[in-house]
Amino acid sequence: MPALLIECAFCDSESDMNGYNPERVAGAIFNGICNVFDIEKDLSGSFNENKVYYSVIKGDTLYKIAQKFNTSVESLVELNEIKDKNLIYIGEDLRIK
């Protein structure tokens, strides 16, 4: 059986908590668990069909995602209430529009 070690955050100073968003971390953990254990996600009630979401993969940056979907980094930051535009998580679902 596969195993999964989850570390939500390592904080040894107040500045480490700047930009920490527990909801985003929870979403990334959920996606990771579904991927590791090959569980199908049922997000039908979570996302409105008029909205578009993208799941962050390794190597993604907000700039790359913005270019891919013909939008701006500023728009992604605003839609997702991102406090630190240099900090996104693999598996995190970002709203594109």
Secondary structure, 3 states (H helix, E strand, C coil): CCCCCCCCCCCCCHHHHCCCCHHHHHHHHHHHHHHHCCCCCCCCCCCCCCCCEEECCCCCCHHHHHHHCCCCHHHHHHHCCCCCCCCCCCCCEEECC
